[in-house]
Amino acid sequence: MTGAENKPQAPDNGAESGGDTADVKPGKRRGRIVRFLLIALIALPLGAVLAAGGTFLYGKYLFETEGPHDEAEIIMLEQGMGVRAIAARLEREGVISNANVFLAGVRFNRAERSLKAGEYEIPAHASMASVMRILREGRSILHRITIPEGLTSLQAMQLVEAHPVLVGDMPETPPEGSLLPETYSFIRGMTRAQIVADMKAAATRVMDELWDSRADDLPFKTREEAIILASIVEKETGVASERPRVAAVFVNRLKAPMRLQSDPTIIYGLVGGKGALGRPIRRSELDRVTPYNTYHIDGLPPTPICNPGRASIEAVLNPPETDEYYFVADGTGGHAFSRTLSEHQARVREWREIERRQGAR
């Protein structure tokens, strides 16, 4: 037996296949799989977060960037519209670029229940965020109706009926003197009955405010009588600064007592709520006895002859102290006031001469 035969044989470690590329043992393979899973468990949520964050930032950008409309747009949102319907309407009208982005922004800001119905003017290029703020604040377009001082209730109702934005049927014509002449603001959808109710409520509020601070020793006892006298003052002068002085003349005459002798009351007795006579009063009409002819009746007529404004009501409730009992037109749009009948007659002659010269031109 030789020495070579007695040498131990080296173990077969797979030298023929290169040794380092041999199959990985099961333990090492499991370790690699675990590491891969751990990386995946971390990477996938992180990727989702990054993707969600990117989506949020892009949506925020769209929500806050300029809108697509080059000019201001008028949008009408009816009562009862839900946020989805509002978003669809805004997109359809070209005010916003994406209804879903608007809807998401509204929900993110918890504004679903605070968007208000109304008619809105959306400024050019307003962002979705700005549109949402406008709808949350309810900044609807305000329309207006003006009832001038001195109109009868019938004339006021004609203005209400003719207004192109008010809706609904006309209510009954209110009693004379029960409306407050004023400019009233309202949003589209307001009914004619509602605006008339507002006018009546405003008149009540003004009288409630002024009545308790009235002067002592007035020649009338009720609010209705105060409105009647205020309506006469309203029709006698269109010069605001004269109202207190005209009121003082009528208060002095009622205290004297003297008849009011007011031409506007005669006219109301002839035409009623139509308001204007359209020509001078005839002598026969001055002599005609009616409940409104204050040349023939004592005291006040039975009802107001128009709807007086606040200034005329204030004037009769707190008239200045004067010793004047007469006034007549002076040819300038105002009046000349007198203490005695002789002074008044002289002023009347002056006025007649002015009328004569004007008629001769």
Solvent accessible surface area in square Angstrom, and as a share of the most:
residue,aa,sasa,rsa
1,M,189,0.84
2,T,83,0.48
3,G,53,0.51
4,A,73,0.56
5,E,118,0.53
6,N,96,0.49
7,K,139,0.59
8,P,127,0.80
9,Q,161,0.72
10,A,89,0.69
11,P,104,0.66
12,D,129,0.67
13,N,119,0.61
14,G,26,0.25
15,A,85,0.66
16,E,179,0.80
17,S,73,0.47
18,G,54,0.52
19,G,35,0.34
20,D,144,0.74
21,T,112,0.65
22,A,56,0.43
23,D,135,0.70
24,V,49,0.28
25,K,147,0.62
26,P,82,0.51
27,G,43,0.41
28,K,135,0.57
29,R,116,0.42
30,R,149,0.54
31,G,27,0.25
32,R,143,0.52
33,I,90,0.46
34,V,78,0.45
35,R,136,0.50
36,F,138,0.58
37,L,92,0.46
38,L,96,0.48
39,I,116,0.59
40,A,25,0.19
41,L,122,0.61
42,I,122,0.62
43,A,49,0.38
44,L,130,0.65
45,P,72,0.46
46,L,98,0.49
47,G,34,0.33
48,A,62,0.48
49,V,97,0.56
50,L,120,0.60
51,A,64,0.49
52,A,62,0.48
53,G,31,0.29
54,G,38,0.36
55,T,99,0.58
56,F,99,0.41
57,L,116,0.58
58,Y,134,0.51
59,G,23,0.22
60,K,92,0.39
61,Y,133,0.51
62,L,40,0.20
63,F,16,0.07
64,E,94,0.42
65,T,47,0.28
66,E,124,0.56
67,G,10,0.10
68,P,71,0.45
69,H,12,0.05
70,D,109,0.56
71,E,128,0.57
72,A,50,0.38
73,E,59,0.26
74,I,94,0.48
75,I,3,0.01
76,M,60,0.27
77,L,1,0.00
78,E,80,0.36
79,Q,159,0.71
80,G,82,0.79
81,M,45,0.20
82,G,42,0.41
83,V,22,0.13
84,R,152,0.56
85,A,47,0.36
86,I,7,0.04
87,A,2,0.02
88,A,44,0.34
89,R,49,0.18
90,L,0,0.00
91,E,75,0.34
92,R,162,0.59
93,E,84,0.38
94,G,32,0.30
95,V,0,0.00
96,I,3,0.02
97,S,71,0.46
98,N,55,0.28
99,A,19,0.14
100,N,111,0.57
101,V,25,0.14
102,F,0,0.00
103,L,13,0.07
104,A,61,0.47
105,G,9,0.09
106,V,0,0.00
107,R,106,0.39
108,F,144,0.60
109,N,58,0.29
110,R,207,0.76
111,A,0,0.00
112,E,71,0.32
113,R,240,0.87
114,S,35,0.22
115,L,22,0.11
116,K,98,0.41
117,A,28,0.21
118,G,3,0.03
119,E,10,0.04
120,Y,0,0.00
121,E,92,0.41
122,I,0,0.00
123,P,69,0.43
124,A,41,0.32
125,H,72,0.32
126,A,11,0.09
127,S,14,0.09
128,M,7,0.03
129,A,11,0.09
130,S,29,0.18
131,V,0,0.00
132,M,9,0.04
133,R,117,0.43
134,I,13,0.07
135,L,0,0.00
136,R,85,0.31
137,E,103,0.46
138,G,25,0.24
139,R,136,0.50
140,S,18,0.12
141,I,41,0.21
142,L,91,0.45
143,H,36,0.16
144,R,140,0.51
145,I,9,0.05
146,T,75,0.44
147,I,2,0.01
148,P,61,0.38
149,E,89,0.40
150,G,8,0.08
151,L,39,0.19
152,T,1,0.01
153,S,3,0.02
154,L,67,0.33
155,Q,40,0.18
156,A,0,0.00
157,M,7,0.03
158,Q,101,0.45
159,L,70,0.35
160,V,0,0.00
161,E,101,0.45
162,A,79,0.61
163,H,27,0.12
164,P,123,0.77
165,V,16,0.09
166,L,5,0.02
167,V,66,0.38
168,G,44,0.42
169,D,130,0.67
170,M,60,0.27
171,P,42,0.26
172,E,157,0.71
173,T,69,0.40
174,P,10,0.06
175,P,96,0.60
176,E,28,0.13
177,G,9,0.09
178,S,30,0.20
179,L,2,0.01
180,L,12,0.06
181,P,8,0.05
182,E,90,0.41
183,T,61,0.35
184,Y,24,0.09
185,S,56,0.36
186,F,6,0.03
187,I,71,0.36
188,R,90,0.33
189,G,44,0.42
190,M,39,0.18
191,T,41,0.24
192,R,36,0.13
193,A,50,0.39
194,Q,92,0.41
195,I,1,0.01
196,V,6,0.03
197,A,54,0.42
198,D,60,0.31
199,M,0,0.00
200,K,83,0.35
201,A,43,0.34
202,A,7,0.06
203,A,18,0.14
204,T,78,0.46
205,R,150,0.55
206,V,11,0.07
207,M,11,0.05
208,D,71,0.37
209,E,105,0.47
210,L,18,0.09
211,W,25,0.09
212,D,123,0.64
213,S,73,0.47
214,R,92,0.34
215,A,37,0.29
216,D,134,0.69
217,D,117,0.61
218,L,16,0.08
219,P,40,0.25
220,F,11,0.05
221,K,160,0.68
222,T,66,0.38
223,R,96,0.35
224,E,91,0.41
225,E,56,0.25
226,A,0,0.00
227,I,22,0.11
228,I,7,0.03
229,L,0,0.00
230,A,0,0.00
231,S,0,0.00
232,I,0,0.00
233,V,0,0.00
234,E,14,0.06
235,K,79,0.33
236,E,29,0.13
237,T,7,0.04
238,G,76,0.73
239,V,52,0.30
240,A,65,0.50
241,S,96,0.62
242,E,21,0.09
243,R,29,0.11
244,P,54,0.34
245,R,106,0.39
246,V,0,0.00
247,A,0,0.00
248,A,1,0.01
249,V,1,0.01
250,F,3,0.01
251,V,5,0.03
252,N,22,0.11
253,R,13,0.05
254,L,26,0.13
255,K,101,0.43
256,A,53,0.41
257,P,115,0.73
258,M,59,0.26
259,R,97,0.35
260,L,3,0.02
261,Q,83,0.37
262,S,1,0.00
263,D,60,0.31
264,P,19,0.12
265,T,0,0.00
266,I,4,0.02
267,I,40,0.20
268,Y,30,0.12
269,G,28,0.27
270,L,45,0.22
271,V,35,0.20
272,G,22,0.21
273,G,19,0.19
274,K,148,0.63
275,G,11,0.10
276,A,78,0.60
277,L,32,0.16
278,G,77,0.74
279,R,89,0.32
280,P,117,0.74
281,I,38,0.19
282,R,130,0.47
283,R,165,0.60
284,S,69,0.45
285,E,8,0.04
286,L,37,0.18
287,D,74,0.38
288,R,119,0.44
289,V,106,0.61
290,T,24,0.14
291,P,86,0.54
292,Y,34,0.13
293,N,1,0.01
294,T,0,0.00
295,Y,68,0.26
296,H,65,0.29
297,I,34,0.17
298,D,110,0.57
299,G,26,0.25
300,L,39,0.19
301,P,2,0.02
302,P,76,0.48
303,T,49,0.29
304,P,2,0.01
305,I,4,0.02
306,C,0,0.00
307,N,1,0.00
308,P,2,0.01
309,G,2,0.02
310,R,91,0.33
311,A,47,0.36
312,S,0,0.00
313,I,6,0.03
314,E,70,0.31
315,A,5,0.04
316,V,0,0.00
317,L,0,0.00
318,N,75,0.38
319,P,25,0.16
320,P,58,0.37
321,E,179,0.80
322,T,47,0.27
323,D,80,0.41
324,E,20,0.09
325,Y,67,0.26
326,Y,33,0.13
327,F,32,0.13
328,V,21,0.12
329,A,32,0.25
330,D,48,0.25
331,G,32,0.31
332,T,118,0.69
333,G,58,0.56
334,G,9,0.09
335,H,33,0.15
336,A,20,0.16
337,F,17,0.07
338,S,2,0.01
339,R,133,0.49
340,T,63,0.37
341,L,94,0.47
342,S,76,0.49
343,E,62,0.28
344,H,34,0.15
345,Q,84,0.37
346,A,36,0.28
347,R,85,0.31
348,V,34,0.20
349,R,156,0.57
350,E,99,0.44
351,W,47,0.17
352,R,137,0.50
353,E,62,0.28
354,I,38,0.19
355,E,71,0.32
356,R,147,0.54
357,R,118,0.43
358,Q,89,0.40
359,G,66,0.63
360,A,82,0.63
361,R,228,0.83
